[in-house]
Amino acid sequence: MDAFYASVEQRDDPTLRGRPVVVAWKGARSVVCAASYEARRFGIRSAMPALRAARLCPQAVFVPPDFARYKAVSRQIHDIFARYTDRIEPLSLDEAYLDVSQPRRDLGSATAIASEIRACIREETRLTASAGVAPNKFLAKIASDWHKPDGQFVIRPTMVEAFLATLPVGKLPGVGKVMEAKLAELGITTCADLRAFGATALQARFGRWGARLHALSLGIDERPVEGERPTLQISSEDTFPVDLPLDALTPHIERLAAKTWQGYLRERQRHPERIARTVVLKLKTADFHLLTRSITPSTVPTSAEELAKLACGLRARVGLPAVTRYRLAGVGLTGFTEPEGSLAQDDLFD
């Protein structure tokens, strides 16, 4: 979807159309959830501090996010996807992979299916979507950004090698600023450079990740489109208006535990057999040091109050000086017991 949250706001409030819209809560520590294309022209991007966004574009309209409304629209869009395939892998509220190799409606090509899906989204939601059509997930993801907004780009199998040759390595998934700089030190700035450096040399430098980079430079990505997977973690977090000492976090942890517990109850309604066994406390210090502490009690929590008590108790294991101040806290549940009895755990707060 194109600037999804901001586009929903502009659709539902005609006075916002054509204006720079920033979806963010007000506050000194708020960050941008989304920015309309009008706002992006001023350099505003998601995850940017809201105060910086306001400086970049003083005339921007700031709108608090309404996730319940965005989720409702997202469900509507996924219903459209399901008309064409049952092989759908959601990435977020506004993005998904679709495998249309065995479509429910055969329109002759993946390109035609993508075009019709975009047309349905426009007609039924009054929003625009961009699509990438390609032989695999990696290439489709890149293609989906190529002609945004309201565009479509196709990478045919015969185009892959030439298309990727000049692609900057920074466009590859998992290559951030640090990795991009390391590659630049080796004279690698494009996928063609990765190919020339060679799989063996890349693996010697970066291990399995180096081999993965070389494969991507050739357009190789064997990952299948996977349906919606079970929830591995449920969490809530909040950034405080002012930095707080550890012993002042109790009411905040209790509030976050209550929010997390509500999410857990919704998960249990859908999958009553899945039980979370591990409680996690996340903290971020005033100087942005991130730490987590967890506990897997012999008896699983059965209420928000028990969850809050366990999370509060984890403060005793923080191990930082009493003068330390904290800007953020989070409470999570993970370690879900699967129906067959195995434990599925993953890092919280990805």
C-alpha positions in Angstrom: 0.0 0.0 0.0 1.1 3.6 -0.7 1.8 5.6 2.5 -0.9 3.5 4.0 -1.7 5.1 7.4 -1.5 8.6 5.9 -3.5 7.7 2.9 -6.3 6.3 5.1 -6.4 9.6 7.0 -6.5 11.6 3.8 -9.2 9.4 2.4 -11.4 9.7 5.5 -10.8 13.5 5.9 -11.1 15.4 2.7 -9.5 18.5 4.3 -6.2 16.5 4.5 -6.0 15.7 0.8 -3.1 17.3 -1.0 -1.5 18.4 2.3 1.6 17.1 4.1 0.2 14.7 6.6 2.3 13.1 9.4 0.8 10.2 11.4 2.3 10.5 14.9 1.3 11.1 18.5 2.2 14.5 19.9 5.0 14.7 22.3 8.7 15.3 22.6 9.6 11.6 22.2 7.0 10.7 19.6 8.2 9.2 16.3 6.6 9.3 12.8 4.4 6.2 12.1 3.8 7.3 8.5 4.1 10.3 6.2 2.0 11.2 3.1 3.9 11.7 -0.1 3.4 15.4 0.2 5.2 15.3 3.6 8.0 13.0 2.2 9.0 15.8 -0.2 10.3 17.6 2.8 12.4 14.7 3.9 10.0 13.3 6.5 10.2 9.5 6.9 8.8 6.8 9.1 10.5 6.3 12.5 11.9 9.9 12.4 11.4 11.9 15.6 8.2 13.9 15.4 9.9 17.0 16.5 12.4 16.8 13.6 9.5 16.2 11.2 7.8 19.4 12.5 11.0 21.3 11.9 11.4 20.0 8.4 7.8 20.9 7.5 6.2 23.4 9.9 3.0 23.4 7.8 2.6 19.6 8.2 -0.7 18.3 9.7 0.0 15.9 12.6 -2.7 13.2 13.1 -2.6 10.6 15.9 -2.6 7.0 14.6 -5.8 5.0 14.7 -4.6 1.4 14.4 -8.1 -0.1 14.8 -9.1 1.7 11.6 -6.0 0.7 9.8 -6.4 -2.9 10.8 -10.0 -2.9 9.5 -8.8 -1.6 6.1 -6.0 -4.1 6.1 -8.5 -7.0 6.5 -10.5 -5.6 3.6 -7.4 -5.6 1.4 -6.5 -9.2 2.5 -10.0 -10.3 1.6 -9.2 -9.1 -1.9 -6.0 -11.0 -2.0 -7.8 -14.2 -1.0 -9.9 -14.0 -4.1 -6.9 -14.7 -6.2 -4.7 -17.1 -4.1 -4.7 -18.8 -0.7 -0.9 -18.6 -0.6 -0.5 -15.2 1.2 2.3 -14.2 3.5 1.5 -11.0 5.5 4.5 -8.8 6.3 2.6 -6.0 8.0 -0.8 -4.3 7.8 0.0 -2.8 4.5 2.2 -5.4 2.7 2.2 -9.1 1.8 3.7 -11.6 -0.6 1.3 -13.5 -2.9 2.2 -16.7 -4.7 0.0 -16.8 -7.8 1.6 -19.8 -9.5 -1.6 -21.7 -8.8 -4.2 -18.9 -8.8 -7.8 -19.2 -7.9 -8.6 -17.0 -10.9 -6.4 -17.6 -13.9 -6.0 -14.3 -15.8 -3.2 -15.6 -17.9 -0.3 -14.1 -16.1 0.9 -12.8 -12.7 1.1 -9.3 -14.2 -2.6 -9.4 -15.1 -3.5 -10.7 -11.6 -1.4 -7.9 -9.9 -3.1 -5.3 -12.1 -6.6 -6.6 -11.3 -5.8 -6.7 -7.5 -4.7 -3.1 -7.6 -7.8 -2.1 -9.5 -10.0 -3.8 -6.9 -8.2 -2.2 -4.0 -8.7 1.2 -5.7 -12.4 0.6 -6.4 -13.3 -0.9 -3.0 -11.1 1.0 -0.6 -10.4 4.3 -2.5 -6.7 3.7 -1.8 -3.8 2.9 -4.1 -1.3 0.0 -4.0 1.9 -0.7 -5.8 2.9 -4.2 -6.9 6.1 -6.0 -7.8 5.9 -9.1 -10.0 8.9 -11.4 -10.1 10.1 -15.0 -9.9 10.8 -14.8 -6.1 10.1 -12.9 -2.9 13.4 -11.0 -2.9 12.9 -9.6 -6.4 9.2 -9.0 -6.0 9.9 -6.9 -2.9 12.4 -4.7 -4.8 10.0 -4.4 -7.7 7.2 -3.3 -5.5 9.1 -0.1 -4.6 10.3 0.6 -8.2 7.3 2.6 -9.4 5.7 3.9 -6.2 3.2 5.3 -5.7 0.3 3.6 -7.6 2.7 1.7 -9.9 3.6 -1.7 -11.0 6.9 -3.2 -12.1 7.7 -6.6 -13.5 11.1 -8.4 -13.4 10.9 -11.2 -15.8 13.3 -14.2 -15.4 15.2 -13.0 -18.5 15.7 -9.6 -16.9 17.1 -10.7 -13.6 20.8 -10.7 -14.3 20.9 -7.3 -16.1 18.4 -5.7 -13.6 20.5 -6.6 -10.6 23.9 -5.8 -12.1 23.7 -2.0 -11.3 21.5 -2.4 -8.2 23.2 -0.8 -5.2 24.0 -3.3 -2.4 22.1 -1.0 0.0 18.9 -2.2 -1.7 19.5 -5.8 -0.6 17.5 -7.0 2.4 19.6 -7.0 5.5 22.2 -4.6 4.2 22.1 -1.6 6.5 24.4 1.4 6.7 27.1 -0.5 8.6 27.2 -3.5 6.3 27.1 -1.1 3.3 30.1 0.7 4.6 32.0 -2.6 5.1 31.3 -3.7 1.6 32.3 -0.3 0.2 35.7 -0.7 1.9 36.1 -3.8 -0.3 35.1 -1.9 -3.4 31.7 -3.5 -3.5 28.8 -1.0 -4.2 26.6 -3.0 -6.7 25.4 -6.5 -7.1 27.8 -6.8 -10.1 30.6 -6.1 -7.6 29.3 -8.9 -5.3 29.3 -11.3 -8.2 32.9 -10.4 -9.1 34.1 -10.7 -5.5 32.9 -14.3 -5.5 30.9 -16.5 -3.2 34.0 -18.1 -1.6 35.6 -14.8 -0.7 32.4 -13.3 0.6 31.7 -16.4 2.8 35.3 -16.2 4.2 34.7 -12.6 5.2 31.1 -12.7 6.4 30.2 -16.4 6.9 26.8 -17.6 5.8 25.6 -14.1 5.3 28.3 -13.6 2.7 27.1 -16.6 0.8 23.6 -15.3 1.1 24.6 -11.9 -0.4 26.2 -13.6 -3.3 23.1 -15.6 -4.0 21.0 -12.5 -3.9 23.3 -10.7 -6.3 22.4 -13.5 -8.8 18.7 -13.2 -8.0 18.5 -16.5 -6.1 16.0 -16.7 -3.3 14.4 -20.1 -2.6 12.2 -19.0 0.3 8.6 -20.1 -0.3 5.6 -17.8 0.4 4.4 -19.0 3.8 0.9 -18.5 5.2 0.2 -16.6 8.4 2.3 -18.2 11.1 1.4 -18.5 14.8 2.1 -15.6 17.0 5.5 -16.0 18.7 5.4 -13.0 20.9 2.9 -10.5 22.3 4.3 -7.3 23.7 3.6 -3.6 24.6 6.1 -0.8 25.1 6.0 2.9 25.8 8.5 5.8 25.8 8.1 8.0 28.8 7.7 11.8 28.6 10.7 12.1 31.0 13.4 9.7 32.0 12.5 7.7 35.2 14.4 5.8 37.8 13.9 2.0 38.0 11.8 2.2 41.2 9.4 4.6 39.5 8.4 2.3 36.7 5.8 0.2 38.6 2.7 2.0 37.3 4.0 2.0 33.8 4.9 -1.7 33.9 1.4 -2.5 35.3 -0.2 -0.5 32.5 1.9 -2.2 29.8 1.2 -5.6 31.4 -2.6 -5.0 31.2 -2.3 -4.1 27.5 -0.1 -7.1 26.8 -2.6 -9.4 28.7 -5.5 -8.1 26.5 -3.5 -9.1 23.4 -2.8 -12.5 24.9 -6.5 -13.1 25.6 -7.3 -12.3 22.0 -4.7 -14.8 20.9 -6.1 -17.4 23.3 -9.5 -16.9 21.8 -8.2 -17.8 18.4 -5.9 -20.5 19.6 -6.9 -21.7 23.1 -4.3 -24.5 23.1 -1.4 -22.1 22.9 0.0 -20.9 26.3 2.8 -18.3 26.8 5.2 -19.4 29.4 7.9 -16.7 29.4 7.6 -13.1 30.7 10.0 -10.5 29.4 10.8 -7.0 30.6 12.4 -4.6 28.2 14.1 -1.4 29.2 15.9 1.3 27.4 18.2 3.7 29.4 18.4 7.4 28.9 21.6 6.9 26.8 19.7 4.4 24.6 21.2 1.2 26.0 18.7 -1.6 25.5 18.3 -4.6 27.8 15.9 -7.4 28.4 15.3 -9.7 31.3 13.1 -12.8 31.2 11.7 -15.5 33.4 9.9 -18.7 32.8 8.0 -19.4 36.0 7.0 -22.9 37.1 3.4 -21.7 37.0 2.3 -19.6 34.0 0.6 -16.2 34.8 -3.2 -16.3 34.8 -4.0 -12.6 35.0 -2.7 -9.2 34.1 -1.9 -8.7 37.8 0.3 -11.8 37.9 2.0 -10.7 34.7 2.7 -7.3 36.1 4.1 -8.7 39.3 6.5 -11.0 37.4 7.6 -8.2 35.1 8.2 -5.8 38.0 10.2 -8.5 39.8 12.6 -8.7 36.8 13.9 -5.2 37.7 15.9 -6.9 40.5 18.0 -8.5 37.7 18.8 -5.3 35.8 22.1 -4.8 37.5 22.6 -1.2 36.7 23.4 1.7 39.1 20.5 3.1 41.1 21.1 6.5 39.4 20.3 5.1 36.0 17.3 6.6 34.3 15.1 4.9 31.8 13.3 6.3 28.8 11.3 3.2 27.7 9.8 0.1 29.1 8.1 -2.9 27.6 6.3 -6.0 28.8 6.0 -9.2 26.7 4.9 -12.8 26.7 6.6 -15.4 24.6 7.7 -19.1 24.8 4.4 -20.3 23.5 3.6 -24.0 23.9 2.5 -25.4 20.6 -0.3 -28.0 20.3 2.2 -30.8 20.0 3.9 -29.6 23.2 7.0 -28.0 21.7 8.1 -24.6 22.8 8.4 -21.9 20.1 10.4 -18.9 21.2 11.8 -15.9 19.4 13.3 -12.5 20.3 10.8 -10.1 21.6 10.3 -6.6 20.2 11.8 -7.1 16.8 
